Amino acid sequence: MNKLYVFLFAILMLIACTPTTAPVISNIKSSETLIKPLNSSVSKERLKLFDNFVQREMAANKIPGSVLLIKHKGQVAYSKTYGTKSIEDDTPMHKDEIFYIQSMTKPIVSVAFMMLYEEGYFALDEPLSKYLPEFADMKVASTYDKASRELVDTERPITIEHLLTHTAGLSHGLGGSELEKEYLEALYLTEHKDIESRAKGLAKMPLVAQPGEKWYYSAAPDILALLIEQFTGMTCAEFLQKRIFDPLNMNDTGYNIKPGGESRKSYLHATKPNGTMDLNERQTPATGHTIFGGTHGLYSTVADYMKFCEMILNGGQANGKTFLGRKTLEMMSHNYLPKGQYSDRGKGFGLGFGVYLSQRESGLPVSEGTLDWGGAYNTYFFIDPKEELIAVWMMQFAPYTNFYSLKLRQLIYPALD
């Protein structure tokens, strides 16, 4: 995932931010900790390993303030804020800070889409063109260079499963090749009024690989969002609100921040060439978003996203409701990729989630079957069903780095007794 985000900073400054004159604030203060009584076996002392690491990184001005929440066996094991809202003032970071979670939108939309699978709207092996004819006659680029490119017929149609597993042959427009830049132009530098316009723009693009043959991180979840709208007659925003956010009491999650919540929006920082932080000149707008996509776009808090993760860990159940069947979640949690095809060692990809396959190969103490993902502004989560462990850590800076996502796992697991 890290390699695929190399060019994301410049892209997201263009598509997600507008100038702001809002006051900003600093991140060198000490943090506030809450430890609740546990039935679990998480060591507070051992969690200081993570605290010390975060404090070192903040002292070196490598990361801004952040919020961490860990749950183990259904109880809060650690809830902590680090630093302050920005590097230019000393207002403490608060636990209900609202973050732009970027690609952590993808797992939520994937779960929403699979709710419709359980209702019989589609089958995973069905061709996408059955529902969106624009994708019927896709071509594959012989090379990423436009001048020497030939367009080759697809050997098989794009299926619904391909969309969920990022094996459709589509791209995200995040890389540096000429073809990636064409995707960037089509997706984010072309004005779109809604998700239908943006998603159907993908049908006009040459594929980067034959469908089903290669994992390639893509904007395919935007197509899932469009299909949600087509199947239900609701916008993706309306569907998520009705079927996930309201029942889970995720009151601070949505494509636009609710009135009164703007002051809790986290400020976006940028990594300078020397590796230190600065406040970004452009900030993501709190409101005014009208493209309710599946690739990115949601705002959320650590506490809200934890509610979503807990529902996944609990086999699709929460608050006396069943959101998704246990066997459907089991299916989503399998690895669908051939060995070695995913970009991170020891990992694969399921239906909307990264899936850890091996402790030894990953170099991390995670359990096999652990689910995870992250967002371009450095928000992360993982769900370990075997240990009944969930961690959600949110910061707000660009570009994305996988370094802190890996450190979260490396330093949290040693606290398990």
Residue pairs with C-beta under 8 A, 6 or more apart in sequence:
1 217
1 343
1 344
1 354
1 374
1 400
1 402
2 343
2 344
2 400
2 401
2 402
2 403
3 343
4 172
4 174
4 175
4 217
4 343
5 174
5 376
5 399
5 400
5 401
5 402
6 174
6 175
6 176
6 399
7 174
7 175
7 176
7 180
7 399
8 174
8 376
8 398
8 399
8 400
9 270
9 271
9 398
9 399
9 400
11 173
11 174
11 184
11 188
12 102
12 376
12 377
12 398
13 280
13 282
13 398
14 188
14 189
15 188
15 189
16 100
16 102
16 284
16 296
17 268
17 280
17 282
17 283
17 284
17 285
18 282
18 283
18 284
18 285
19 281
19 282
19 283
20 282
20 283
22 267
22 283
23 89
24 85
24 86
24 87
24 88
24 89
24 267
24 279
25 84
25 85
25 86
25 88
25 89
25 90
25 91
25 267
26 83
26 84
26 85
26 86
26 87
26 88
26 89
26 90
26 91
27 58
27 63
27 64
27 65
27 82
27 83
27 84
27 85
27 86
27 87
27 93
27 277
28 58
28 59
28 83
28 84
28 87
28 90
29 83
29 84
29 90
29 92
31 51
31 80
31 81
31 82
31 83
31 92
31 93
32 80
32 81
32 92
33 78
33 79
33 80
34 76
34 79
34 80
34 95
35 44
35 76
35 77
35 78
35 79
36 75
36 76
36 77
36 79
37 75
38 72
38 73
38 75
38 77
39 73
39 74
39 75
40 72
40 73
40 75
40 77
40 388
41 72
41 416
41 417
42 70
42 72
42 77
42 78
42 415
42 416
42 417
43 415
43 416
43 417
44 78
44 415
46 414
46 415
47 70
47 77
47 78
47 412
47 415
49 411
49 414
49 415
50 68
50 407
50 408
50 411
50 412
50 415
51 80
51 82
53 407
53 411
54 63
54 66
54 82
55 82
57 63
57 404
58 64
58 65
58 82
58 83
60 276
61 87
61 276
61 277
62 271
62 275
62 276
62 277
63 277
63 378
63 395
63 397
63 404
64 83
64 86
64 87
64 267
64 269
64 277
64 395
64 396
64 397
65 81
65 82
65 83
65 84
65 85
65 86
65 92
65 93
65 395
66 81
66 82
66 83
66 93
66 393
66 394
66 395
67 80
67 81
67 82
67 93
67 94
67 95
67 97
67 99
67 301
67 302
67 393
67 394
68 78
68 79
68 80
68 81
68 82
68 302
68 391
68 392
68 393
69 76
69 78
69 79
69 80
69 95
69 302
69 303
69 306
69 391
69 392
69 393
70 76
70 77
70 78
70 79
70 389
70 390
70 391
70 392
70 412
71 77
71 306
71 310
71 389
71 390
72 387
72 388
72 389
72 390
72 416
73 388
74 310
74 388
77 415
79 95
81 92
81 93
81 94
81 95
81 97
82 93
83 92
83 93
84 90
84 91
84 92
84 93
85 91
85 92
85 93
85 97
85 266
85 267
86 267
86 269
86 279
87 269
87 277
87 278
87 279
88 279
94 264
95 301
95 302
95 303
96 252
96 264
96 301
96 303
97 264
97 265
97 266
97 301
97 302
97 394
98 252
98 257
98 261
98 264
98 265
98 266
98 299
98 300
98 301
99 266
99 299
99 300
99 301
99 302
99 375
99 377
99 379
99 394
99 395
99 396
100 265
100 266
100 268
100 284
100 298
100 299
100 375
100 377
100 396
101 296
101 298
101 299
101 300
101 305
101 375
101 377
101 379
101 394
102 296
102 297
102 375
102 376
102 377
102 379
103 295
103 296
103 373
103 374
103 375
103 376
104 298
104 300
104 305
104 373
104 374
104 375
104 379
104 381
105 221
105 293
105 294
105 295
105 296
105 297
105 298
105 375
106 221
106 294
106 295
106 296
106 352
106 373
107 308
107 352
107 353
107 371
107 373
108 240
108 244
108 298
108 308
109 221
109 224
109 225
109 228
109 236
109 240
109 293
109 294
109 352
110 164
110 221
110 224
110 294
110 332
110 351
110 352
110 353
111 244
111 308
111 312
111 323
111 324
111 332
111 352
112 228
112 236
112 239
112 240
112 243
112 244
113 164
113 224
113 227
113 228
113 294
113 352
114 324
114 328
114 332
114 351
114 352
115 243
115 323
115 324
116 122
116 227
116 228
116 231
116 232
117 123
117 124
117 328
118 324
118 325
118 328
121 231
122 131
122 160
122 227
122 231
123 160
124 159
124 160
124 161
124 164
125 159
125 160
125 161
126 159
126 160
127 136
127 157
127 158
127 159
128 135
128 157
128 158
128 159
128 160
128 162
128 163
128 168
128 223
129 135
129 136
129 157
129 158
131 227
131 230
132 200
132 203
132 223
132 226
132 227
132 230
134 200
134 203
135 157
135 158
135 202
135 203
136 157
138 154
138 157
138 158
138 169
138 203
138 206
138 207
138 211
139 151
139 152
139 153
139 154
139 206
139 207
140 151
140 152
140 153
140 154
140 169
140 206
140 207
140 208
140 209
140 210
141 149
141 150
141 151
141 152
141 179
141 206
141 207
141 208
142 148
142 149
142 150
142 151
142 152
143 149
143 150
144 177
144 178
144 179
144 180
144 208
145 177
145 178
145 179
146 178
146 179
146 182
149 179
149 206
151 206
154 169
154 207
154 210
154 211
155 210
155 211
156 210
156 211
156 212
157 211
158 168
158 169
158 170
158 211
159 168
159 211
159 212
161 167
161 336
161 351
162 168
162 169
162 211
162 212
162 220
163 220
163 221
163 223
163 224
164 220
164 224
164 351
164 352
165 215
165 336
165 337
165 349
165 350
165 351
166 215
166 216
166 217
166 218
166 220
166 349
167 211
167 212
167 213
167 214
167 215
167 216
167 336
167 337
168 207
168 211
168 218
168 220
169 207
169 208
169 209
169 210
169 211
169 213
169 214
169 216
170 202
170 205
170 207
170 208
170 216
170 218
170 219
170 220
171 179
171 180
171 183
171 205
171 208
171 216
171 217
171 218
171 219
172 183
172 187
172 217
172 218
172 219
172 295
173 180
173 181
173 182
173 183
173 184
173 185
173 186
173 187
173 188
173 219
174 180
174 184
174 217
179 206
179 208
182 205
183 205
183 219
186 201
186 202
186 204
186 205
187 198
187 201
187 202
187 219
187 222
190 201
192 198
192 201
192 291
193 290
193 291
194 290
194 291
194 292
195 222
195 225
195 226
195 229
195 235
195 236
195 291
195 292
195 293
195 294
196 226
196 229
198 219
198 222
198 291
198 293
199 219
199 222
199 223
199 225
199 226
199 293
200 226
202 219
202 220
202 222
202 223
208 214
208 216
209 216
214 341
215 337
215 341
215 342
215 343
215 349
217 343
219 295
220 294
221 293
221 294
221 295
221 352
222 293
222 294
222 295
223 294
224 294
225 236
225 292
225 293
225 294
226 236
228 234
228 236
228 239
229 235
229 236
229 239
232 239
234 242
235 292
236 292
236 293
236 294
237 254
237 255
237 292
240 254
241 254
243 323
244 250
244 308
244 323
245 251
245 253
245 254
247 318
247 319
247 321
247 323
248 304
248 307
248 308
248 311
248 318
248 319
248 323
249 307
249 319
250 300
250 304
250 305
250 307
250 308
251 258
251 304
252 258
252 261
252 264
252 299
252 300
252 301
252 303
252 304
253 298
253 299
253 300
253 301
253 304
253 305
254 298
254 299
255 289
255 292
255 297
255 298
255 299
256 286
256 287
256 288
256 289
256 299
257 264
257 265
257 286
257 287
257 299
261 286
262 286
262 287
265 284
265 286
265 299
266 394
266 396
267 279
267 280
267 283
267 396
268 279
268 280
268 282
268 283
268 284
268 377
268 396
268 397
268 398
269 277
269 278
269 279
269 280
269 396
269 397
269 398
270 277
270 278
270 279
270 280
270 397
270 398
271 277
271 397
271 398
271 399
271 401
272 278
277 397
280 397
280 398
286 299
289 297
291 297
296 375
296 376
301 394
302 392
302 393
302 394
305 381
305 392
305 394
306 390
306 392
307 318
309 381
309 383
309 390
309 392
310 318
310 390
311 317
311 318
311 323
311 324
312 329
312 371
312 383
313 383
313 385
313 388
313 390
315 326
315 329
316 322
316 323
316 324
316 325
316 326
316 328
316 329
317 323
331 351
332 350
332 351
332 352
332 353
333 350
333 353
333 355
333 369
333 371
333 385
334 350
334 351
334 355
335 348
335 349
335 350
335 355
335 357
336 348
336 349
336 350
336 351
337 348
337 349
341 348
342 348
342 349
342 354
344 354
344 362
344 402
345 361
345 362
345 363
346 356
346 357
346 358
346 359
346 360
346 361
346 362
346 363
346 364
347 354
347 355
347 356
347 357
347 362
348 354
348 355
348 357
349 355
350 371
353 371
353 372
353 373
354 371
354 372
354 373
355 369
355 370
355 371
356 362
356 364
356 366
356 367
356 368
356 369
356 370
356 371
356 372
357 368
358 368
359 365
359 366
359 367
359 368
364 406
364 409
364 410
364 413
365 409
365 410
365 413
365 414
366 382
366 384
366 409
366 413
367 384
367 385
367 386
367 387
368 386
369 384
369 385
369 386
370 382
370 383
370 384
370 385
370 386
371 382
371 383
371 385
372 380
372 381
372 382
372 383
372 405
373 380
373 381
374 380
374 381
374 400
374 402
374 405
375 400
376 398
376 399
376 400
377 395
377 396
377 397
377 398
377 400
378 394
378 395
378 396
378 397
378 398
378 400
378 401
378 404
378 405
379 392
379 393
379 394
379 395
379 396
380 391
380 392
380 393
380 394
380 404
380 405
380 408
381 390
381 391
381 392
381 393
382 389
382 390
382 391
382 408
382 409
383 389
383 390
384 390
387 416
389 412
389 416
391 408
391 409
391 412
393 404
393 408
395 404
